[in-house]
Amino acid sequence: MRSLTKITDVLWEVPQTYKDGMRVPGRIYASEAMLSRIVGDNCLEQVANVACLPGIQSYSLAMPDIHWGYGFPIGGVAATAPDEGGVISPGGVGYDINCGVRLMRTNLTQEEVAPRIHDLVGQLFRDIPCGLGEKSDLRLTRDDEHKVLLQGAHWAVAHGFGSPGDTEFIEENGCMAEAEASNITERALERGAGQVGSLGSGNHFVEVQVTDEIYDETAANTMGLFLGGVTVMIHCGSRGFGYQVCDDYLRVLGRATEKYDFRLPDRQLASAPINSPEGQEYLAAMRCAANYAFANRQVLGSKAAGAFLHALRISPDALGMQLVYDVPHNIAKFEEHVINGKTRRLCVHRKGATRSFPPHHPLVPPRYRAIGQPVLVPGDMGRYSFVLVGRPQAMAQTFGTVCHGAGRVMSRSQAKRELNFDQLRRDMEQRGVVMMARGRGTAVEEASAVYKDVAEVVNVVDSAGLAKKVCRLRPIGVVKG
């Protein structure tokens, strides 16, 4: 911790002299109370390692939910410049490409849903396939799968999942351009053929929530959120398909690191110049996986709406389910940012980090243009999640980025050793949360005790001016893989 320089109460700098090869300083957003765990988790080393990437701009960044990850820390952010030999690194995206969060609002209140919450959670559990390796009831032909990779959420909408207006409220409008399915291996296609419309294991979930605190009435009203109102949050990504794409290209870019003679402190930072054949090939494949995830969450959202209608025996108009927003938090994208007064086209890696664009930014949907982009930050399944909106300071400091969740403080293996399912179930009942899980071990790994308090994480980005709190969502029903 003596190596860190305090910039503000919630911002700390890792000097460029911390490690040989650093091209820029590192910066960590965290309260002082969070720092000892961050340093103890060896995340400081990963922040410094990322700062060694060719073409990196300004800073290697870490959000307050930072914890150890593959190559990049989870909660890590880096922007590289293609015109300065900047690289693309799969470790800066992660294995679950375009893992992200979707929030849907309803017309329903807690008083209307609470008496039927057991029925509702049971219906969600039956209608949404979930768990490690679980297959969807939506089986794709190879032709359909290729279309998913190129069309993303638009494919799902065209096949009756949701409505055409949904894509306006998905980052990238639910489809990344310049995806190329010919770059995808047969193994990845095999793994992806049966998983669109399914929920993974681990920290993936479907939650029924209640808006229990509002901090910004104008922004909440703009999103259709109201005190006591019921919402649905979905956290999922590209499943086995995205994992396989990452695995395939780590090998490709591992060879490219040697070919282009990069001096990197960690082989997990395998990279290729953005403008190289290997870099372009990975980007095209990554976009396929991102589109797969967009389609997956679109189908899951439609399945969730169907479960509400069936369990509660109400009409679509009475339900009033509408997409608030859908944000990726494991992705690399080209964006324009100002560096030293000059607008530059940069490749922004966000690994366990969420875009946070401010009011009036042209990429924010017109409905939200006056308030800023909705930012969705899920917590653990026993406490609460938050909705925020982006602020101008994020563009100036973090390439328009904030945290993506609470961040783990206990490993999965430690959780299994120290916690048990029966106690977890009792704790959830005491908190007023109905939980159904495919696997007991997986559920234990996701207990509240294994995560930071997401309120502390959110307070850091709010205090830093990166995003502004809008409302808090408390879970009343949870489906886990």
N, C-alpha and C positions, 0 to 999 in steps of 0.2 A: 504493500500500500504506500510505502515511502516513495515509490517510483511515480506515483500519480500526482498531477498538479490540479488543484481545485480551481475550476473556472467559475462556477456558481454552486449553490447548495445542491443542485441536481445534475451537475455536469463536471466530468473529470477527464483530464487529458493524459494520455500515455505519450511521452515525448518521443520524437523520432530517434533519439539516441538510445532508447530502451533496448533495441536489438539491432545488430548489423543487418543491413539490407532493407530496412524500413524506408519507404519512399515518401510517406506522409505520416503525421502523428495519428494516434488512435484517440477516439473520444467515446466515453461511456456515460450514458444517462442513467443516473441512479441516485437514490438518497444515500447518505452516509451510512445508515443502518444496513443497507443492502450490500455495501462494498466488500465486507469481509467474506461473505459467501461467494461473491463473484470472483474475488481473487483466489479463494480457497478451491474453487472449482477449476482453476487453471485457465479460466476464460481470458485472462489478461494476455496469456501467450497466444491464444488464437486471434485476438484482436490485433496483436503485433504482427503475427504471421500474415494476416490478410493485408496489412499495410505494405507488404513486400510485393504485391502483385504488380506486374508491368501495367503502366497506364492508369493506375489508380489516381483519383482526383480528391483533393481536399483532406479527407480523413477516412480512416477505417472506423466505422461506427458500430456501436452496440446499444441496443435498447434495454430498458430496465428489466425485461423478462429474460435477459441473457442467461444461457446455460450451455454446457459443453455440447458440441455437435461434431459432425463429420466435416473436417476442413474448416469451414466457417463455424463460429459459434451460432447456436440457435438464438435469434435476435440480432444477427449480424447484417450489416448493410455496407455495400461498396459500389461505387460508380467508377467505371473505366471508360477511357476515351479511345474510340477506334482509330482516330487520326494520330494518336501517340503510341501506337502499338499495344493498345489496351486489350486485355484478355477476357475470355468468358470461362467461368469455372463451374462445373456441375456441383462442386461442394458449396458454392454460394447460392444454390437453388434448393438442393436437398433431394432426397430419394422420392418423397411424395410430392412430385411436381404439381404445382397449383393446388396444394392443400389450401383450403380457404373456408370462409364462413359466410353463410346465407341467413339473413333475417327476414321473416315474414310477419306482418301485422294482421290482426283480425278485428272484427267488430265486437268480439266476445269479451266478457268481464270475468274476473276470477269467481264471482258469485255464481255465474252460469256454468262454469266449467268444473269447479271444485267437486261438486257432488258426483260427477261422472269421470273423475280423473283416472281412477283405476281402469275403467272400461277404455278410456282414450289411450292410455299408455299401452294397454294390452293390444289394442287395434294397431297402433303404430308398430309394435314389436312384431305382430303377425304380417303386416303389409310391407315392411321394409326389411329385406334380407340384411343381416348384419353379422360381423364376426370375421375372424381370420380365414381367408380363403373362401368365404361364403359367396355363392353364385347368385346372380339376379334371376328373377323370373323372366327378364327381358333378354332373350338370346339373339345375338346379332349375326347376320350373315357376314362374310368377309367384306362384301361390297358395302353393307351398312356401316361396318366398323371403320372402313376407310372414310366414309362420309362424316362420321362422328369426329374423326381426327382433323378434318378440314373445316367442318361447319360448327363444331362446338354446341353451345346451347341452342343455336338455330335449328340443328337437326332434331333436338328433343321437342322444340315447339312445333315443328312441322309434323311430328308424329303424335301430336295431341297432348304433350306434357306441358302444361302451363299455357300462357297466352302470348301473342306476338309482342305485346307491350313490355313483357318482362325484360327483354334483352337491353332495354334502355337503362335498366338499373343494375346491370352487371358490368364490372370493370372490363374494359376492352369490348363492351357490348356483347360479351359472351363468346367471343371468337377472336383468336390471335391470327392475324394474317401471316402469310408466307410459311405456313406449316407445309411439310413435305412428307407424305406417307411412305414414299419409296425408301426413306432412310430408316424405317422401322424394321427391326428383326422379326423373324417368324415367331420366336419365343415370346416377344412382347405382344404380338397380335394374338397369340394363343391365350395368354393370360388376360388380355383385355376383352376377349369376345363375350365372356359371360358375367361381367361385373358392372356394366352401366346400370345404375339404379340400385346400387347396394352400398351399405355403410361398412367401413372398415373397423378394425379393432383398435386397441390402444386408446388414444385420446379423442377418437371420433365419436360423435354423438348426435342424437336428435333430442332437443329439449323443448318442453312446453314451459313457458315463462310468464311472469306477471310483471308489468312495469310498476315498481314500487317506490321509485323516487324520480323526480324530474328536476333538472337543474337549469334547463333552457327551454322555456315553454314554447317560444317561437319555433325553434328547430324541431322540437318534438311534434308539434302540430303539423309542421311541414311534412314530416315522415309518417303522419297518421298514428302516432303513438300517444296514449293517454293514460293517466293514473288508474291503475287497476285493470288495464287492458291486457289481454292475453296475446302473446307472441310465440313464434316458433323459430328456434335457431338450429341450424344444421352445420356441423363441422365435418368435412370430408374432403377427399382429393381424388387422385387419379388411380388409386388402388394398385393392384399388381402390375398394371400396364406402366404407370409412371415409374414404379420401382425398377422395372426391367429396363426401361429406357435409360434411366440414370446409371444402372449397373453396366449396361452395354457401352455407354459413352465415357464412363470413367476409364475403361480400358483404352478406348480410342484416344482420349485426351491425355492419358498417362504417357502414351507413346509420343504424343505431340509435344509434351513438356520436354522430353529428351531431344526431339527433333529440332525444336526451336531454342534449345539450350537455356531454358529458364533456370535461374538460381533461386529456388523456393525452399523455405525452411521446413516444409511439411509436404510429403507426397500426396496427402489427401487434398491438397490444393491444385491437383492436376488441372492444367489450363491449356488453352490454345489462343493465339491471336484471333480477335473477333473477325478480322478480314481474311483469315486463312481458310482453306477448304475444310479442315477439321472443325474450326470454330463455327463456320456457317452450317455445317452438317448437324452439329449438336443443337444449334439454335433452332433449326427447322424441326428436328425431332422433339425438342423440348416443347415447342409450340403445339405439336400434335398431342402431347401428354396434357398440356394446359387445356386444350380444347376438349379432350376426353373428360377432364375434371369439371369443366363448365357444363358439359352435357350431363354428367353424373349428378351434380347438385340440382340441375333443372328437373331431372326426373325424380329425384328424391323429394324436392319441394312439391311436385304434383302428387306423389304418393302420400305425403303428409296431409295435404289438403283432402284427399280422398278418405283418409283415416278419420279425420275430424268429422266429415259429413256422415260417415257410416256409424261411428261410435256415438255421436251426439244427436243423430237423426234430425239434422237441420238442413236448410237450403243453402246453396252457394251464396245467395244474397245475404242471408242471415250471418253466415260465416264471415264474409267480406275479407277473405285472405288475399293479401297483396304483397308482392315483393318490395321490401324496403331497399335492400342493397345486397350485393354479393361481391366479396373481396377476396382475391388471392393473397396468400402470405408466404408462398414458396415459389418464387418466379424471378426471371430476369427479363427486363424490357428496355427498349430504347425510348428515352424521354429527353426533352429539352430542359436544361438547367443552366443557371447563370453562374459562371466561374470567373472570379476577378473582373466582374463587370461585362463579361462576354457570354452570350448565349451559346451553349455547346450541346451537341447531340451525344448523349452518354448512354452506356449500357448499365442500368441500375440493377444490381443483385439485391434481392430482398429474401433473406432466409429466416423464416419465423419473424417476419416484419410486414407491416401493413402500409399501403399507400395512404397518404393523408394530404390531399390537395385542398387548397384554400378556396374561399368564396371567389367567384368570378373566373376561376380557371376554366379554360375552354373544354377540358376533358371531364368536368363535373356535369352530370345531367342537368338540363335546364330547370327541372323542378327544384333542384338543390343548389342552383348556382348562387343564390343570395346567402345561403348559410354555410356552404362548403360541403365537401364530400363526406357522406356518412362513413365513420370508422367503427368497426365492430370488434370488440375485445372480449372474448369469452373468458370466464374464470373457471373455477372448478365446479363440479356438479352439485356441490352442497351449499354454495354461497350465493354468488351473483356474477353477472356479466355487465358490460357497459357499452353504451352507444355514445360516440363522440363525433365531432366534426373537425375537419382539417382547418389549420390556421396558417397565415402567411409565414410565420416564423419557421415552420417545417421546411418550406422551400428554401429558406436562407441557410438553414443549419443541417438538414438531414436528407436532402434530395426528396423532400415531400414524404417522409416516412415516420411511423411511430411503431409502438409495440404491437404484438399480435395475440397476447394472452397473458397468463399469470407467470408462467415459467416454473419448471420443476425445482424442488429443493431436496427431493429424495429419489434415488434410482428405483427402477421397477423391481429389481431384485431385493433391494432393501425393504421396499413396501411389502413384498410378499413375506419377508421374514418377520416383519414387525407388526403387520396388520392382519386382520382376518375378516372374511366375508360377513359372518353373522354380526360382528360388531359394526361393520360398515352399514349393513341394512338397518340396524337399530339407530345408528347416527342419522341416517337419511330420513327415517320415519320421524325422529325427534325434530328434524329441520322442516318437516312437512313436505318431503319430496318422495314421490313414488318412483322407484327405480326398477327397471327390468334390464338384465344383462345376459348376453349369450354365454359368457364365461366368468366364473367366480374370480379366477386369478386376474383377469383383465380388469374387472371392476375394482378390485382391491388396489391395483396399480394406479387407479385414478381417484382414490379417496382425497378428500380435501387436504389432509395432512401432508400430502406429497407435493403440494403447490404453494407458491407464494400467495399472499393475499392480493388478489388482482386489484383491489382498491388502492393499495400502496403503489402498485405499478402504474395505474392510471393517473394517480395524483402526481407522479413524477412528470409524465408527458404533458399534463395540464399545467403544472407549475412552470415547465420549460417553455410553454407557449407553442408546443408542437400540435396540440389538438385540444379541443374544448369539450368538457363533459356535457352531455345532453340528458341522459337518463340511465337508471340502473334497472336491470332485469333480474328477477329472482326466480330460480327454477321451482316448479311444482311437479314436474314429471320428466323422467330421463330414460332414454333408450340407449344402451351401450352395446358394442359388439362383443 
